[in-house]
Amino acid sequence: MTNKIDIKPSDKILNLPKYIFAELDEWKAEARAKGMELIDLGIGNPDGPTPNEVVEAALESIQNPISHGYPSFRGKQEFRESISKWMKSRYNVDICPEFGIQTLNGAKEGLANIALAFTNPGDINIVPDPYYPVLSRGTWIASGEVYHTPLIAENNFLPDLKAIPEDVAQRAKLFFINYPNNPTAAVAPLSFLKEIVAFCRKYSILLVSDLAYGEICYDGYRPHSIFEVEGAEDIAVEFHSFSKTFNMAGWRVGFVVGKKEFIDTIYAMKTNMDYGTATIVQDAAIKALNMDYKNVEEIVSNYARRREMVVDLLKELGWEIQKTSATMYLWLKVPEGYTSKEFCKYVLDSTGVVLTPGIAFGSCSDGYFRLSLVQPDEKINEALTRLKDANIGYNLLTKC
């Protein structure tokens, strides 16, 4: 007699919302099976190569047997010192290399782990909607609750702190922000950062600032580190990523900075979950932080040029759009009468151009879609030609 085997995942995994990017992969597979040649402007995967100097540093490191052992949990001393100097150079903030930095296997890992490290079952964490998915999912996996505060165009896609209910503020443990913002490309003025620091100090909330797009900025714009605000050091941590700044998405390296108590808590979680960033990758990251900044300027100039091309064409096709100050994304309204998934599926089936439906980033985002500037110029031009030839315009597609 054979017993029936019934092994199921945990309820928290089964109850997670379907990851829209997995559904997008299914759409793309169906389109390719029909013989369509796709141009993917959906996922935010940098298309350019990692700078040669960084690659060479990794190649040198991999030849050193010292790099072949387990890496340190904290990160190499030289890496942390380079991070501290870079933060001073780019944001004019002082970060202690001994106690104020935790290196990460990419910022996403840290953003998930911070929710696990600070959230008890039933705690509330505040996440603006639209949001980078891990900002909510880390809390759900930690058996916490997420309060989504909407980001709307009328408020420049900044959270309205006055609209957050008092009981939510009283119970909140973490407040996540991400400026320059993915997916909206919105930026936060210093006045807002001062306001949210005051809010989090009032309610003893840990403010988690994700500055992954801090270096992808245009026309002289520079974002602010949260630590430029007086009093932020008592209630905030800040995450940085190498993925966009240095075209190192596949290397999986980032870091978080803040005061010792917060960094020690993230460190404690990390030591129980994994090891540190590979030494080879750390050596590459050290080179990235210390190389001539012209390498980053070249990466940014490529996105800026593409931004000009795309914005001009989309205006021709009826979209109301302004040039963004930061990020590699454009955030656009779907034509009236469509959900974001309906519209993006229609565009894919009609042209082979892949866009990301806004619903991927939260329930407040279904009226929008995200376009990523992550293809070479010739591919961007071809995508724009396909959209124009198929009359994919805001007014042309609006349903009566």
C-alpha positions in Angstrom: 0.0 0.0 0.0 1.4 3.4 -1.0 0.7 6.4 1.2 -0.4 9.5 -0.6 2.4 12.1 -0.5 1.1 15.7 -0.1 3.9 18.2 0.5 3.0 21.8 0.2 4.8 25.1 0.4 4.1 27.3 3.4 1.0 29.4 3.4 3.0 32.6 3.3 4.5 31.5 0.0 1.2 30.3 -1.4 -0.5 33.6 -0.5 2.1 35.8 -2.2 0.6 37.6 -5.3 1.7 36.2 -8.6 4.9 37.9 -9.8 3.8 39.8 -12.9 7.2 39.5 -14.5 6.7 35.7 -14.6 3.5 36.3 -16.5 5.3 38.7 -18.8 7.8 35.9 -19.5 4.8 33.7 -20.5 3.6 36.4 -22.9 7.0 36.7 -24.4 7.3 33.0 -24.9 3.9 32.9 -26.7 4.9 35.7 -29.0 8.2 34.1 -29.9 6.5 30.9 -30.6 4.4 32.8 -33.2 7.7 34.0 -34.8 7.7 37.5 -33.4 11.0 39.3 -32.9 10.7 41.1 -29.6 12.2 44.3 -28.3 12.1 44.2 -24.6 11.5 47.6 -22.9 10.0 46.0 -19.9 12.4 44.8 -17.3 15.0 47.3 -16.0 18.1 45.3 -17.0 21.0 47.5 -18.1 22.1 46.6 -21.6 25.6 48.1 -21.5 28.8 46.3 -20.5 30.4 46.7 -17.1 33.4 49.1 -17.5 36.6 47.4 -18.5 38.5 48.5 -15.5 36.0 46.7 -13.2 36.2 43.5 -15.3 40.0 43.6 -15.2 40.0 44.0 -11.4 37.8 40.9 -11.1 40.0 38.9 -13.4 43.1 39.8 -11.3 41.2 38.9 -8.1 40.1 35.5 -9.4 43.7 34.5 -10.0 44.5 35.1 -6.3 43.8 32.0 -4.1 42.9 34.3 -1.2 39.7 35.2 -3.2 38.6 31.5 -3.3 37.7 31.1 0.3 34.6 32.3 2.2 34.3 36.1 2.2 33.8 38.1 5.3 30.2 38.8 6.4 30.8 42.5 6.9 32.7 43.0 3.7 36.4 43.6 3.2 37.9 46.6 5.1 39.1 48.1 1.8 35.6 47.8 0.3 34.0 49.5 3.3 36.6 52.3 3.3 36.0 52.8 -0.4 32.2 53.0 0.2 32.8 55.6 3.0 35.0 57.8 0.8 32.5 57.5 -2.1 29.6 58.5 0.1 31.5 61.6 1.2 32.5 62.4 -2.4 29.0 62.0 -3.9 26.7 63.0 -1.1 28.9 64.8 1.4 27.9 62.6 4.3 30.2 60.9 6.7 29.7 57.1 7.1 31.8 55.1 9.6 33.6 52.3 7.6 34.0 50.2 10.8 30.4 50.1 12.1 28.2 52.0 9.6 28.3 49.8 6.5 27.0 46.3 5.6 27.9 45.0 2.2 25.2 43.0 0.3 24.6 40.5 -2.5 22.7 43.2 -4.3 20.3 45.8 -2.7 17.3 43.5 -3.2 18.7 41.0 -0.7 19.2 43.7 1.9 15.7 45.2 1.4 14.1 41.8 1.9 16.3 41.0 4.9 15.7 44.3 6.7 12.0 43.4 6.8 12.8 40.0 8.2 15.2 41.6 10.7 12.8 44.2 12.1 9.3 42.9 11.6 7.3 40.8 14.1 4.2 39.0 13.0 1.4 41.6 12.9 3.7 44.6 12.7 2.8 47.2 10.0 5.3 48.5 7.5 4.4 51.4 5.3 5.2 51.0 1.5 4.2 53.7 -1.1 2.2 52.3 -4.0 3.5 51.9 -6.8 6.5 50.1 -5.3 9.4 47.8 -6.2 7.9 44.4 -5.4 10.4 43.3 -2.8 9.5 46.3 -0.6 6.1 44.7 0.2 7.0 41.0 -0.2 9.7 41.0 2.4 7.2 42.2 5.0 4.6 39.6 3.9 7.2 36.8 4.2 8.0 38.1 7.7 4.3 37.7 8.5 3.8 41.5 8.8 1.2 43.7 7.4 1.7 46.3 4.6 0.0 49.6 4.6 0.2 51.0 1.0 0.1 54.7 0.8 -0.8 55.9 -2.7 1.6 57.8 -4.9 -0.4 60.0 -7.3 0.6 62.4 -10.1 -1.2 65.3 -8.4 1.3 65.0 -5.5 4.3 64.5 -7.7 4.3 60.8 -6.8 5.3 61.6 -3.2 3.4 60.0 -0.3 0.9 62.2 1.5 2.1 61.8 5.1 -1.0 63.6 6.5 -3.3 61.0 4.9 -1.7 58.1 6.8 -4.1 57.1 9.6 -2.9 57.7 13.1 -3.3 54.1 14.2 -1.2 53.0 11.3 1.5 55.5 12.1 1.5 54.4 15.8 1.9 50.7 14.8 4.3 51.1 11.9 7.8 49.6 12.2 9.4 50.5 8.9 8.7 53.1 6.2 10.2 52.4 2.8 10.9 55.1 0.3 12.6 55.0 -3.1 13.7 58.3 -4.7 14.6 58.7 -7.6 11.6 56.3 -7.9 11.1 53.0 -9.6 8.7 52.9 -11.5 7.5 56.5 -11.6 10.9 58.2 -12.2 9.7 60.8 -9.6 12.3 62.7 -7.5 12.1 63.9 -3.9 13.0 67.4 -2.9 14.9 68.0 0.3 11.8 69.6 1.8 10.0 66.2 1.5 12.9 64.3 3.0 12.9 66.7 6.0 9.1 66.1 6.4 9.4 62.3 6.3 12.4 62.3 8.8 10.3 64.4 11.2 7.4 62.0 10.7 9.5 58.9 11.4 11.1 60.5 14.4 7.7 61.4 15.8 6.5 57.8 15.6 9.8 55.9 16.1 9.7 54.4 12.6 12.8 53.1 10.9 13.0 54.9 7.6 14.4 52.7 4.8 15.6 54.8 1.9 16.4 52.9 -1.4 18.8 55.1 -3.4 19.4 52.6 -6.2 19.0 55.2 -8.9 20.9 58.0 -7.2 23.5 58.3 -10.0 21.2 57.9 -13.0 20.3 61.6 -13.2 20.1 64.2 -16.0 20.4 67.9 -16.8 22.4 68.7 -13.7 19.9 67.2 -11.2 21.4 65.6 -8.1 19.3 63.6 -5.5 19.8 63.9 -1.8 21.0 61.3 0.6 18.6 60.9 3.5 21.6 61.6 5.8 21.8 65.2 4.5 18.7 65.8 6.8 19.5 66.6 10.4 18.3 63.9 12.7 18.1 61.2 10.0 21.0 59.3 11.5 18.8 58.3 14.5 16.0 56.7 12.4 17.2 55.9 8.9 19.2 53.5 6.8 20.1 53.9 3.1 20.6 51.3 0.4 22.8 51.6 -2.6 23.3 49.4 -5.6 26.0 48.9 -8.2 23.5 47.5 -10.8 22.5 50.7 -12.5 25.3 53.0 -11.7 28.1 50.7 -13.0 26.2 48.3 -15.3 26.8 45.5 -12.7 23.3 44.0 -12.4 24.6 40.5 -12.8 27.4 40.9 -10.3 25.0 41.1 -7.3 26.6 43.7 -5.1 25.3 46.6 -3.0 25.5 48.1 0.5 23.5 49.7 3.2 24.6 52.5 5.5 23.4 53.8 8.8 24.1 53.8 12.5 25.7 50.9 14.2 22.6 49.5 15.9 20.7 49.2 12.7 23.7 47.8 10.7 24.3 45.3 13.5 20.8 44.0 13.2 21.0 43.6 9.4 24.4 41.9 10.0 22.9 39.5 12.5 20.2 38.5 9.9 22.8 38.1 7.2 25.0 35.9 9.2 22.1 33.5 9.7 21.0 33.5 6.1 24.1 33.6 3.9 27.7 34.6 3.6 29.2 37.9 2.4 29.6 39.1 -1.1 32.2 37.1 -3.0 35.7 38.5 -2.7 36.1 38.7 -6.4 33.0 40.8 -6.7 34.1 43.0 -3.8 37.4 43.7 -5.6 35.5 44.6 -8.8 33.3 46.9 -6.7 36.2 48.6 -5.1 37.6 49.4 -8.6 34.1 50.7 -9.6 34.0 53.1 -6.7 37.5 54.4 -7.3 37.8 54.6 -11.1 37.4 57.8 -13.1 33.8 59.0 -12.9 33.7 59.5 -16.6 32.7 55.8 -16.9 29.4 56.5 -15.0 28.9 59.7 -17.0 29.0 57.7 -20.2 26.4 55.3 -18.9 24.2 58.1 -17.9 24.6 60.0 -21.2 23.4 56.9 -23.1 20.2 56.9 -21.1 19.8 60.6 -21.5 20.1 60.3 -25.3 17.5 57.6 -25.4 15.2 59.6 -23.1 15.2 62.4 -25.7 14.4 60.0 -28.5 11.5 58.3 -26.7 9.9 61.4 -25.2 9.8 63.2 -28.5 8.2 60.3 -30.3 5.7 59.6 -27.5 4.6 63.3 -27.6 3.9 62.9 -31.3 1.7 59.9 -30.5 -0.4 61.9 -28.0 1.1 61.1 -24.6 1.5 64.0 -22.2 5.0 63.5 -20.9 7.8 65.6 -19.5 11.5 64.8 -19.6 12.4 62.9 -16.4 15.2 64.1 -14.1 16.4 60.6 -13.1 16.2 56.8 -13.6 16.1 54.8 -16.8 12.3 54.7 -16.9 9.3 56.5 -18.2 5.9 56.2 -16.4 3.0 56.7 -18.7 -0.8 56.6 -18.6 -2.5 53.8 -20.5 -5.2 54.9 -22.9 -8.7 55.2 -21.4 -10.7 52.1 -21.4 -7.7 49.7 -21.0 -6.2 48.1 -17.9 -2.5 48.2 -17.8 -2.3 44.5 -18.6 -4.7 44.8 -21.5 -2.8 47.6 -23.0 0.7 46.0 -22.7 -0.6 42.7 -24.1 -2.1 44.6 -27.0 1.2 46.4 -27.7 3.1 43.2 -27.5 0.8 41.3 -29.8 0.6 44.2 -32.3 4.3 45.2 -32.4 6.5 42.8 -30.4 7.5 45.7 -28.1 7.5 44.6 -24.4 6.3 47.1 -21.8 5.6 46.5 -18.1 2.0 47.0 -17.0 1.6 49.2 -14.0 -0.2 46.6 -12.0 3.1 44.9 -11.5 4.0 47.6 -9.0 0.8 47.7 -7.0 -3.0 48.2 -7.0 -2.7 52.0 -7.4 -0.8 51.7 -10.6 -3.2 50.0 -13.0 -3.7 53.2 -15.0 0.0 53.3 -16.0 2.8 51.4 -17.8 6.5 51.5 -17.5 8.9 51.9 -20.4 12.6 51.1 -19.7 15.4 52.7 -21.7 17.4 49.5 -21.7 18.1 48.7 -25.4 20.8 49.9 -27.8 19.9 53.0 -29.8 19.1 51.1 -32.9 16.7 48.8 -31.0 15.0 51.9 -29.4 14.6 53.4 -32.8 13.1 50.2 -34.2 10.7 50.0 -31.2 9.6 53.6 -31.8 9.1 52.9 -35.5 6.9 49.9 -34.7 4.8 51.9 -32.3 4.3 54.7 -34.8 3.5 52.3 -37.7 0.9 50.5 -35.5 -0.7 53.8 -34.4 0.1 53.0 -30.8 -0.9 56.5 -29.5 -2.7 57.6 -26.4 -5.5 59.3 -28.2 -5.6 56.9 -31.1 -6.2 53.9 -28.8 -8.6 55.5 -26.3 -11.8 53.5 -26.3 -15.1 55.4 -26.7 
